[in-house]
């Protein structure tokens, strides 16, 4: 079996939810490394966030904004999973798992992520995530 680096499994989610983001983050990366609090900022403000929760809540609860977040875990992570969330400006979310593994393993992760998000829309790419403008564009291209 050939190990492929940077296989990206992306799944469409028809809403934005801090609860869902942290639920899946803790599931796939239980020992995740928190983001730096200057990872991103509020629109039109330099005020830093006080926690990862506040940062995610801001983008989930603010309309017409977008941001992408990636978390890593340096220990107990044999497939080198990186968990990603792209909150789109049209109120949708595209979740991603980037792994080092086989195509079969990527298909398992994609299926699992789809089931947990109750979504039929997803794609596997290599090295670079799929390209799309917003949630609707992702849904249209990869349905």
N, C-alpha and C positions, 0 to 999 in steps of 0.2 A: 504494500500500500504506500503510495506516494503522499507525503505530507505537503500540502499547499499552504503557503503563507498568505495571510490577508484575504480570506474568503469572507465576503460581506453578505449577511442575510438581513434583508430589510422587509418590514411588514407595516402596512398601513393600518392606522387606528383612527376611527371616525370622530374623535373628540380629543380634548386636552384634559389630562388628569394627573395632578401631583401624586395622588394616592397610587395610581397605576404605575407611574414612573418609578416610585420608590419601592413598590411591591416587587416589580420585575428586577430592578437593580439589586435588591437584597437577595432575590432568588438566584440570579445568575452570577453575582459577585458578592457573596456574603461578607467578604473582608475588603470591600472596595475602598479605594483611596479617595477621600473627599476632594472636591475641586477647590482650587485656590479661590478665595472670595473676590478676587479681581478678575476672574475668568471672563466675565462680561459685565455690563452695567445697564442700568435703567435707560430708557430712551430719553435723551435730553438732560441727563444728569450724570455727574461723576460720583455720586454717593455709592459707596461700596455696600455690598450685601453683608449681613451679619452671620448667615449660615447658608448651606446648600439648599435647605428647605425654603428659606426666604427667596433665594434666587429662582428656583424652579416655580414656586408659587407666583412670583411676579410675572413670568412669561406665560404661565397657564391662565392667570386671571386678568391679563391685559389683552385687549383686542388689537388686532392688526399689527402684531409684533411677531418676530421670528427669532429663533436662536437654536443652535445645535450644541449639544453637550456630549462629552465622551468621558467615561470612567474606566479606570484600569484597576487591576489587582495584581500585585507583584508576587504574592505567595499563594500556594494552593490553587494554582490556575494552570493545569497542564495543557489546556487547549488555547492558552493565551487569549482568553475572551476579553474583548473590549466592548462595553455596553454603550450604545449611543441612542440619543433621542433628538430628533429634529422636530421642534415645535414650529409649525408653519403659520404664516400670517393669515391663513383662512380658517384657523381654528381646528386644525387636524394635527396628528402626530405620526411621524414615521419612526418606528423603533428599529434599532439595528444591533446585531451581534456580529462582531468581526472576530474570526477565529483562525488559528493555524490547525489544519486537519485535512481530512479527506472530503471528497464530494459527498459521500454517504453520510458522514458526520454533519456536514453543512445542511443536508436535506433533513436530518433529524432535528437540528436546531431550528430550521425554518418552520417545519411542521409544528414543533412545540410552541414557538413564538406565535404562530397563527392561531393555534388553539387557545392560548392564554389571552389573546386579544380578540378572540371571536371574529377573526378576519380571514377572508379567502384571498386577500390581495398581498402578494409578496414576491420578492425576486432575490436571486443569488447573483452576485457579481464578484469580480476578482480585483483586488487591490483598491480600486476606486468605488465609492458608493454609486448607485444609480443616479442619473441626473434628472431633476424635475424642478419645476418652479414653485409648487405648493402642494397641498394635500390632494386637491382635485386633479392636478396634473399627474401625480404619482398614481392615483387610482385609475385614471384613464389609460396611462401607459402600461401598467403592470397587472391589470385586472385579468 
